[in-house]
Structure formats: structure tokens, C-alpha cells
Amino acid sequence: MEEKKSLISKDGVNYLIPFILVTFCFALWGFANDITNPMVKAFSKIFRMSVTDGTLVQVAFYGGYFCMAFPAAIFIRKYSYKAGVLMGLGLYATGALLFFPSKSIGLYGCFLIAYFIMTCGLSFLETSCNPYILTMGPEETATRRLNMAQCFNPCGSIIGMFVAMNFIQAKLNPMSSDERALLGNAEFEAMKDADLSVLISPYLIIGLVIVAMFLVIFFSKMPKNGDQSHDIHFWSTLKRIFSLKYYREGVIAQFFYVGAQIMCWTFIIQYGTRVFMAEGMDEQSAEVLSQRFNIFAMIFFICSRFIATYLMKYLKPAKLLAIFGILAMVFTIGVILFQNRVGIYCLVCVSGCMSLMFPTIYGIALDGLGDDAKFGAAGLIMAILGGSVLPPLQAMIIDQKTVFGTFPATNASFILPFICFLIVTIYGYRTYIRRSL
């Protein structure tokens, strides 16, 4: 019982209510992330584009994270973590509600702008909430505490996937991509308008939920941990934190981890669709079933994160990171080599291995940074750019259809996540060895 207290209390102050409110924000951006991944395929069909063009959704989405991370850190340093959370929620709601005028205009680019604004808000949220959670208890349990809070991120992700599968993918016009390509302009525009009406509804609802959450946190008393210094010494702070080897390497590891996560969760749709269509399914049924496997992957991800958080009582976070990285590489080899459902099962298992990676890399990299953690957090959030840069590279491979003769390009494309997991494993191993010595 004493250990539970020490996880979310410090100097005799219990942070349970603030911890719950901030942790709820983790679920909210999890929803945004994972309702968006299937939209690559949805937008590709609705606007009759290639997979590569569809990944501009991810470019806009994770580009917002990249562009706003350091401005968010400066804002939080000048004001407070609470102000950062409120700014994040405000931008998140604005971007989500912009889906309505985007649908009226009917241009793909308008949706990309809405995604960008929404993720500028998510960048504020992640730059604020992750280090804020680290301050809500003793430093020695900070990584465990962040893993605990991050357990609720995939809960939001599962809801996002469920909504995408049942309220978007299943309700879009079932006409295949090839059949859509044959439509005349008038028929195409009518179908596009109907499909966009389906697509925007969940975003409008989540926008209203975010507004409600904004009001709850605005009127709640939140701790001022980590808000002691409001001086902004931008370049000297950056120089100080990037002089730390474990922080520099952490930013690199985070870049490749996020890239691997987004590739595995985005292209499970393409991977599964190919497998299930080869079994005789039509394209829409194959997509919906693939999304169901994506939800299974997320459930496994959640269970694995709780298990990993428990194991950190006995194993150093860096050692556990290296072990999970090795397992991820093994299962990714299965994803590449198997061309049937076994490959999908391996891809689900990869999600279990990814469960602890983001918060563990985050916790290790920010360890001991003190008030510099605000800028340190921004660097790690900028590393989310990996989710913008790497998926289009994988999409370019997938668009080749086959490689090395008749080998499915979708399978071959998972060599990129394999390389990413290798880099994460090396970071965990090097950090463990360095700290052991």
C-alpha cells in the first residue's frame, strides 16, 4: 500500500485527482491517433488517390507535432503546465470542428489543414502532460508513473479504432477503389460528398467532448510542480540537454519508434486486406476485418503495457526496453516472411512488444533534467516526426505491388519497422550497460 501512495504523492501531497484528469488527456490523444490511421486508406478511396497520396494525412498529422513542440515548450515555460494542457485542448477541438467546413469545401487539402491544427493541439498536450505526470510523485518512480498514465492512451486508441471501423469504414460506400476509378465526375462527386459526411461525424463529436474537458480542467485546481522557473533561456537550455548522450540517443530512438508504431498500425489495413482478398473476400469486408485485427493488436498492446509497468518493479526500464525490442524484431521477421494469416498474427504480437517503448524511452531520456524537462519533452515530441517521415517511405514500397519478382511488396515493406526496432533495442541495451557500469 505504501508503494501505491509513493507513485502519485510527493512531500505529503496526494495528486490523485490531477493525475486522473491529465491521464484522461492521454486517452483523448490516443483516440485522435488511431481514428486517423485507417483514414489513410479511407481518404485514398474517397478522393481516388494512391496510398502514397493518402499518407499525406500522416504527414499533416505528425507534422503538427513537429512544428509546435518547441513553441509549446516555450509557452509552458512562460506560463504553466496547466496553461499548456488548456492550449492543447483548445487547438485539438478547433481542428476537429474544422472538419465540418472542410467537408463543405470538399478539398483534400482542407482536411490536411484541419489535421495539422488538431495535432498542433496534440503537440501541446503531449509536451505538457508527459513531463507533468513525471512531477506528480517521487523521481525514482517517474518512469513507472508515466507508463501507468500511458496505459490509458491505448484505451483511447481502441475507441478510435472501433469508431473508425464501425462508424466510418463500415458505412462508406462499398464500391472498390478500382470501381470508383471508372465513375464519371458527377457520380464521383456525389459519392465523395456522401462518404465525407460519414467520415466527419466522429470528429465533430470528439470536438465537443474536448470542449467539455477543457472546461473541467479550466475550473480544476492543478498542482504547480515544475512551474517554479519561467525564465526562457532557449539556446543555452538546448545546448545543456543535447550535451547529454542518453538524451540525444533518446530523441533518435523515439523518432524511429514512433515511425515503427505508425507504420505497423497504419499498414495492417493494407497487409490484412491483401491477405483476406486472397482468401476470396471483397475489398470492404477485408478492410473491416483488418481493422478488427488492429483492435486486437491494441488490446494486446494495453495488456502488455500493464504487464511491463509491473515488471519494472523488478527489471530496469532500459533492460526491459531491450528485451521487448528483440521480441519485436523476431515477430517483424514473421510479418515479412509469412504471406497468410500467420503474418497478421505476428503483426498483432508486434503491438504487444511496442507497448512500453514510448514512455520508457521518454522516461529514460528525461531522467534528472529537472525544470529543463519542458524543453527536453519538446525534443522528444518533435521526434514524433518519425510518424510523418517513415510511413510515406513504406507506402512507396507498398505501391510497387510486388518486389523481387512475385514477393508481395506489402510484406517486404515491413523491413522498415524491423530497422526501427533494431535502433530502439540498441538504445535500451546501451543505456542499460551505461547505467550498470
C-alpha positions as CSV (number, residue, x, y, z in Angstrom):
1,M,0.0,0.0,0.0
2,E,2.9,2.3,0.8
3,E,4.3,1.8,-2.7
4,K,1.0,2.8,-4.3
5,K,1.0,6.0,-2.3
6,S,4.5,6.9,-3.4
7,L,3.5,6.5,-7.0
8,I,1.2,9.6,-7.1
9,S,2.1,11.5,-3.9
10,K,5.1,13.8,-3.0
11,D,6.0,15.7,0.1
12,G,2.8,14.6,1.8
13,V,0.6,15.9,-1.1
14,N,-1.6,13.4,-3.0
15,Y,-2.1,14.1,-6.7
16,L,-4.8,11.6,-7.5
17,I,-7.4,14.0,-9.0
18,P,-4.9,15.9,-11.2
19,F,-3.3,12.6,-12.2
20,I,-6.7,11.3,-13.3
21,L,-7.5,14.5,-15.3
22,V,-4.2,14.6,-17.0
23,T,-4.3,10.8,-17.7
24,F,-7.7,11.3,-19.3
25,C,-5.9,13.6,-21.8
26,F,-3.7,10.6,-22.8
27,A,-6.8,8.7,-23.8
28,L,-8.0,11.7,-25.8
29,W,-4.9,12.0,-28.0
30,G,-4.9,8.2,-28.3
31,F,-8.4,8.4,-29.9
32,A,-7.1,11.1,-32.3
33,N,-4.1,9.0,-33.3
34,D,-6.0,5.8,-34.0
35,I,-9.1,7.1,-35.6
36,T,-6.6,8.7,-38.0
37,N,-4.5,5.7,-39.1
38,P,-7.3,4.0,-41.1
39,M,-8.1,7.3,-42.7
40,V,-5.1,6.9,-45.0
41,K,-7.0,4.1,-46.8
42,A,-10.4,5.9,-46.5
43,F,-9.1,9.2,-48.0
44,S,-7.3,7.2,-50.7
45,K,-10.6,5.7,-51.7
46,I,-12.8,8.8,-51.3
47,F,-10.5,11.1,-53.3
48,R,-9.3,8.3,-55.7
49,M,-5.7,8.7,-54.7
50,S,-2.7,6.3,-54.4
51,V,-1.6,5.0,-51.0
52,T,1.3,7.4,-51.1
53,D,-1.0,10.4,-51.5
54,G,-3.2,9.1,-48.7
55,T,-0.2,9.2,-46.3
56,L,-0.3,13.0,-46.6
57,V,-2.8,12.6,-43.7
58,Q,0.1,11.2,-41.6
59,V,2.4,13.9,-42.9
60,A,0.0,16.7,-41.8
61,F,-0.9,14.9,-38.6
62,Y,2.7,14.3,-37.4
63,G,4.0,17.5,-39.0
64,G,1.8,19.4,-36.5
65,Y,3.6,17.6,-33.6
66,F,7.0,18.5,-35.1
67,C,6.2,22.2,-35.8
68,M,4.6,23.0,-32.4
69,A,6.7,21.1,-29.9
70,F,9.3,23.8,-29.1
71,P,6.7,26.7,-29.3
72,A,4.7,24.6,-26.8
73,A,7.7,24.2,-24.6
74,I,8.3,28.0,-24.6
75,F,4.6,28.6,-23.8
76,I,4.6,26.1,-20.9
77,R,7.9,27.5,-19.5
78,K,6.5,31.0,-19.6
79,Y,3.1,30.1,-18.1
80,S,2.5,26.7,-16.6
81,Y,1.8,23.0,-17.4
82,K,-2.0,23.7,-16.9
83,A,-1.9,26.5,-19.4
84,G,-0.2,24.1,-21.9
85,V,-2.9,21.5,-21.4
86,L,-5.6,24.1,-21.9
87,M,-4.0,25.4,-25.1
88,G,-3.6,21.9,-26.4
89,L,-7.3,21.1,-25.8
90,G,-8.4,24.3,-27.4
91,L,-6.4,23.6,-30.6
92,Y,-7.5,20.0,-30.6
93,A,-11.2,21.0,-30.5
94,T,-10.7,23.7,-33.2
95,G,-9.0,21.2,-35.6
96,A,-11.7,18.6,-35.1
97,L,-14.6,21.0,-35.6
98,L,-12.9,22.3,-38.8
99,F,-13.9,19.0,-40.4
100,F,-17.4,20.4,-41.0
101,P,-16.3,23.4,-43.2
102,S,-13.7,21.1,-44.8
103,K,-16.4,18.7,-45.9
104,S,-18.5,21.7,-47.3
105,I,-15.5,22.8,-49.4
106,G,-14.7,19.2,-50.4
107,L,-11.0,19.6,-50.9
108,Y,-8.4,17.1,-49.5
109,G,-6.1,20.0,-48.6
110,C,-8.7,21.5,-46.2
111,F,-8.8,18.2,-44.3
112,L,-5.0,18.2,-44.1
113,I,-5.1,21.8,-42.6
114,A,-7.7,20.6,-40.0
115,Y,-5.5,17.6,-39.1
116,F,-2.5,20.0,-38.8
117,I,-4.3,22.3,-36.4
118,M,-5.6,19.4,-34.4
119,T,-2.2,18.0,-34.0
120,C,-0.7,21.3,-33.0
121,G,-3.0,20.9,-30.1
122,L,-1.9,17.3,-29.5
123,S,1.7,18.5,-29.5
124,F,0.8,21.0,-26.7
125,L,-0.9,18.2,-24.8
126,E,2.0,15.7,-25.1
127,T,4.6,18.3,-24.4
128,S,2.6,19.3,-21.3
129,C,1.1,16.0,-20.0
130,N,4.1,13.7,-20.2
131,P,6.5,15.7,-18.0
132,Y,3.6,16.9,-15.8
133,I,2.9,13.3,-14.9
134,L,6.7,12.8,-14.1
135,T,6.4,15.6,-11.5
136,M,3.4,14.1,-9.7
137,G,5.4,11.9,-7.3
138,P,9.0,10.8,-6.4
139,E,11.6,10.9,-9.1
140,E,12.5,7.2,-8.5
141,T,9.0,6.1,-9.7
142,A,8.7,8.6,-12.5
143,T,9.1,6.1,-15.4
144,R,6.7,3.7,-13.8
145,R,4.2,6.6,-13.2
146,L,4.4,7.6,-16.9
147,N,4.0,4.0,-18.0
148,M,0.9,3.9,-15.8
149,A,-0.6,7.1,-17.3
150,Q,0.3,5.9,-20.8
151,C,-1.7,2.7,-20.2
152,F,-4.8,4.8,-20.8
153,N,-3.5,6.2,-24.1
154,P,-4.3,2.9,-26.0
155,C,-7.7,2.8,-24.3
156,G,-8.5,5.9,-26.3
157,S,-6.8,4.3,-29.3
158,I,-9.1,1.3,-29.1
159,I,-12.2,3.6,-29.0
160,G,-10.7,5.4,-32.0
161,M,-10.2,2.2,-33.9
162,F,-13.7,0.9,-33.0
163,V,-15.3,4.2,-34.2
164,A,-13.2,4.1,-37.4
165,M,-14.2,0.5,-38.1
166,N,-18.0,0.7,-37.2
167,F,-18.9,4.3,-37.9
168,I,-16.6,5.2,-40.9
169,Q,-15.1,2.2,-42.7
170,A,-18.3,0.0,-42.5
171,K,-20.5,2.9,-43.5
172,L,-18.5,4.2,-46.5
173,N,-19.9,3.2,-49.9
174,P,-18.7,-0.4,-50.5
175,M,-17.6,0.3,-54.1
176,S,-13.9,-0.7,-54.5
177,S,-11.1,1.6,-55.5
178,D,-11.0,0.1,-59.0
179,E,-14.7,0.6,-59.5
180,R,-14.5,4.2,-58.2
181,A,-11.8,4.9,-60.8
182,L,-14.4,4.2,-63.5
183,L,-17.0,6.7,-62.3
184,G,-17.9,9.9,-64.2
185,N,-17.3,13.2,-62.4
186,A,-20.9,13.8,-61.3
187,E,-21.2,10.3,-59.8
188,F,-17.8,10.6,-58.2
189,E,-18.7,14.0,-56.6
190,A,-22.0,12.6,-55.2
191,M,-20.3,9.6,-53.7
192,K,-17.5,11.7,-52.3
193,D,-19.9,14.0,-50.6
194,A,-21.8,11.2,-49.0
195,D,-18.6,9.5,-47.8
196,L,-17.2,12.7,-46.4
197,S,-20.5,13.2,-44.4
198,V,-19.9,9.8,-42.8
199,L,-16.2,10.5,-42.2
200,I,-16.6,13.8,-40.4
201,S,-19.3,12.9,-37.8
202,P,-17.0,11.3,-35.2
203,Y,-14.6,14.2,-35.5
204,L,-17.4,16.7,-34.7
205,I,-18.5,14.6,-31.7
206,I,-14.9,14.4,-30.3
207,G,-14.6,18.1,-30.8
208,L,-17.5,18.7,-28.4
209,V,-16.1,16.2,-25.9
210,I,-12.8,18.1,-25.9
211,V,-14.6,21.4,-25.3
212,A,-16.2,19.8,-22.2
213,M,-12.8,18.5,-21.0
214,F,-11.3,22.0,-21.5
215,L,-13.9,23.4,-19.1
216,V,-13.4,20.7,-16.5
217,I,-9.6,21.3,-16.3
218,F,-10.0,25.1,-16.5
219,F,-12.1,25.1,-13.3
220,S,-10.0,22.5,-11.5
221,K,-7.1,23.2,-9.1
222,M,-4.0,21.8,-10.6
223,P,-0.5,21.4,-9.0
224,K,2.3,23.8,-9.9
225,N,5.0,21.2,-9.8
226,G,7.8,22.0,-12.3
227,D,6.5,25.6,-12.8
228,Q,9.0,27.3,-10.5
229,S,11.1,28.9,-13.2
230,H,9.5,31.0,-16.0
231,D,12.8,32.3,-17.5
232,I,13.3,31.3,-21.1
233,H,17.0,30.6,-22.0
234,F,16.2,28.7,-25.1
235,W,19.6,28.1,-26.7
236,S,21.5,27.6,-23.5
237,T,18.9,25.1,-22.4
238,L,19.0,23.2,-25.7
239,K,22.8,23.1,-25.5
240,R,22.7,21.8,-22.0
241,I,20.2,19.0,-22.7
242,F,21.7,17.9,-26.0
243,S,25.1,17.6,-24.4
244,L,23.6,14.6,-22.5
245,K,24.3,11.4,-24.5
246,Y,21.4,9.5,-23.1
247,Y,19.0,12.3,-24.1
248,R,20.4,12.7,-27.6
249,E,20.2,9.0,-28.3
250,G,16.7,9.0,-26.7
251,V,15.4,11.5,-29.3
252,I,16.8,9.4,-32.1
253,A,15.3,6.2,-30.6
254,Q,11.9,7.9,-30.2
255,F,12.0,9.1,-33.8
256,F,12.4,5.5,-35.1
257,Y,10.0,4.0,-32.5
258,V,7.1,6.4,-33.5
259,G,7.8,5.7,-37.1
260,A,7.6,1.9,-36.5
261,Q,4.4,2.3,-34.4
262,I,2.6,4.3,-37.1
263,M,3.7,2.0,-39.9
264,C,2.5,-1.1,-38.0
265,W,-0.8,0.4,-37.1
266,T,-1.5,2.1,-40.4
267,F,-0.5,-0.6,-42.9
268,I,-2.0,-3.5,-41.0
269,I,-5.0,-2.4,-43.1
270,Q,-3.2,-2.9,-46.4
271,Y,-1.5,-6.0,-45.1
272,G,-4.7,-7.6,-43.9
273,T,-6.7,-6.5,-47.0
274,R,-4.2,-8.3,-49.3
275,V,-4.3,-11.5,-47.2
276,F,-8.1,-11.6,-46.9
277,M,-8.8,-10.7,-50.5
278,A,-6.5,-13.5,-51.5
279,E,-8.9,-15.7,-49.4
280,G,-11.8,-14.5,-51.5
281,M,-13.2,-11.5,-49.6
282,D,-14.4,-8.3,-51.2
283,E,-12.3,-5.2,-50.5
284,Q,-14.5,-3.5,-48.0
285,S,-15.1,-6.7,-45.9
286,A,-11.3,-7.3,-46.0
287,E,-10.6,-3.7,-44.7
288,V,-13.2,-4.0,-41.9
289,L,-11.7,-7.4,-40.8
290,S,-8.2,-5.9,-41.0
291,Q,-9.3,-3.1,-38.7
292,R,-10.7,-5.7,-36.3
293,F,-7.2,-7.2,-36.1
294,N,-5.9,-3.7,-35.5
295,I,-8.2,-3.6,-32.4
296,F,-6.9,-7.0,-31.3
297,A,-3.4,-5.6,-31.6
298,M,-4.3,-2.6,-29.5
299,I,-5.9,-4.8,-26.8
300,F,-2.7,-6.8,-26.7
301,F,-0.8,-3.5,-26.5
302,I,-2.8,-2.4,-23.5
303,C,-2.4,-5.7,-21.6
304,S,1.3,-5.8,-22.4
305,R,1.8,-2.2,-21.1
306,F,0.2,-3.1,-17.7
307,I,2.4,-6.1,-17.5
308,A,5.5,-4.1,-18.4
309,T,4.7,-1.5,-15.8
310,Y,4.5,-4.3,-13.2
311,L,7.8,-5.8,-14.4
312,M,9.6,-2.5,-13.9
313,K,9.4,-3.2,-10.1
314,Y,11.9,-6.0,-10.8
315,L,13.8,-5.1,-14.0
316,K,15.4,-1.8,-15.0
317,P,13.4,0.0,-17.7
318,A,16.3,0.1,-20.1
319,K,16.8,-3.7,-19.9
320,L,13.1,-4.3,-20.4
321,L,13.2,-2.0,-23.4
322,A,16.0,-4.0,-25.0
323,I,14.2,-7.3,-24.4
324,F,10.9,-6.1,-25.9
325,G,12.9,-4.6,-28.8
326,I,14.4,-8.0,-29.6
327,L,11.0,-9.7,-29.4
328,A,9.6,-7.0,-31.8
329,M,12.3,-7.8,-34.3
330,V,11.6,-11.5,-34.2
331,F,7.8,-11.0,-34.8
332,T,8.5,-8.5,-37.6
333,I,10.5,-11.1,-39.4
334,G,7.4,-13.3,-39.3
335,V,5.3,-10.4,-40.7
336,I,7.8,-10.2,-43.6
337,L,8.1,-13.9,-44.4
338,F,4.5,-15.2,-43.9
339,Q,2.0,-14.4,-46.6
340,N,-1.1,-15.7,-44.9
341,R,-2.9,-15.1,-41.6
342,V,0.2,-16.1,-39.6
343,G,1.8,-12.8,-40.7
344,I,-1.2,-10.9,-39.3
345,Y,-0.9,-12.8,-36.0
346,C,2.8,-11.8,-35.9
347,L,1.8,-8.2,-36.6
348,V,-0.6,-8.3,-33.6
349,C,2.2,-9.6,-31.5
350,V,4.5,-6.7,-32.6
351,S,2.0,-4.4,-30.9
352,G,2.5,-6.2,-27.6
353,C,6.2,-5.7,-27.9
354,M,5.8,-1.9,-28.6
355,S,3.7,-1.3,-25.5
356,L,6.4,0.0,-23.2
357,M,8.6,1.7,-25.8
358,F,7.3,5.3,-26.0
359,P,7.0,6.1,-22.3
360,T,10.2,4.2,-21.4
361,I,12.3,6.0,-23.9
362,Y,10.7,9.2,-22.7
363,G,11.3,8.5,-19.0
364,I,14.9,7.4,-19.6
365,A,15.7,10.5,-21.7
366,L,14.2,13.0,-19.3
367,D,15.6,11.4,-16.2
368,G,17.3,14.0,-14.0
369,L,16.5,17.0,-16.3
370,G,14.5,18.9,-13.6
371,D,13.0,22.1,-15.0
372,D,14.8,21.5,-18.3
373,A,12.3,18.6,-18.8
374,K,9.9,21.1,-20.5
375,F,12.4,21.6,-23.4
376,G,13.6,18.0,-23.2
377,A,10.0,16.9,-23.6
378,A,9.7,19.2,-26.7
379,G,12.6,17.5,-28.3
380,L,11.1,14.1,-27.7
381,I,7.7,15.2,-29.1
382,M,9.4,16.6,-32.2
383,A,10.8,13.1,-32.6
384,I,7.2,12.1,-33.3
385,L,8.1,13.4,-36.8
386,G,9.1,9.8,-37.4
387,G,5.4,9.1,-37.8
388,S,5.3,11.6,-40.6
389,V,8.6,10.7,-42.4
390,L,8.7,6.9,-42.4
391,P,5.1,5.8,-43.4
392,P,5.3,7.5,-46.8
393,L,8.5,5.5,-47.4
394,Q,6.7,2.3,-46.6
395,A,3.8,3.4,-48.7
396,M,6.1,3.9,-51.7
397,I,7.2,0.3,-51.3
398,I,3.6,-1.0,-51.0
399,D,2.6,0.9,-54.2
400,Q,5.1,-1.3,-56.1
401,K,2.6,-4.2,-55.6
402,T,5.4,-6.8,-55.9
403,V,9.2,-6.8,-55.4
404,F,11.9,-9.4,-56.3
405,G,9.5,-10.9,-58.9
406,T,6.3,-12.0,-57.2
407,F,7.0,-11.3,-53.5
408,P,4.3,-9.1,-52.0
409,A,5.6,-5.5,-51.6
410,T,3.3,-5.1,-48.5
411,N,5.3,-7.8,-46.8
412,A,8.6,-6.5,-47.9
413,S,7.8,-3.0,-46.7
414,F,8.0,-4.2,-43.1
415,I,11.7,-4.2,-43.3
416,L,11.5,-0.5,-42.3
417,P,9.8,-1.3,-38.9
418,F,12.4,-4.0,-38.4
419,I,15.2,-1.5,-38.7
420,C,13.4,0.9,-36.3
421,F,13.1,-1.8,-33.7
422,L,16.8,-2.6,-34.1
423,I,17.7,1.1,-33.3
424,V,15.3,1.0,-30.2
425,T,16.9,-2.2,-29.0
426,I,20.4,-0.7,-29.3
427,Y,19.3,2.3,-27.3
428,G,17.9,0.2,-24.5
429,Y,20.9,-2.1,-24.4
430,R,23.4,0.8,-24.4
431,T,21.5,2.7,-21.7
432,Y,21.4,-0.4,-19.5
433,I,25.1,-1.1,-19.9
434,R,26.0,2.5,-19.3
435,R,23.9,2.7,-16.1
436,S,25.1,-0.7,-14.8
437,L,28.7,0.4,-15.1
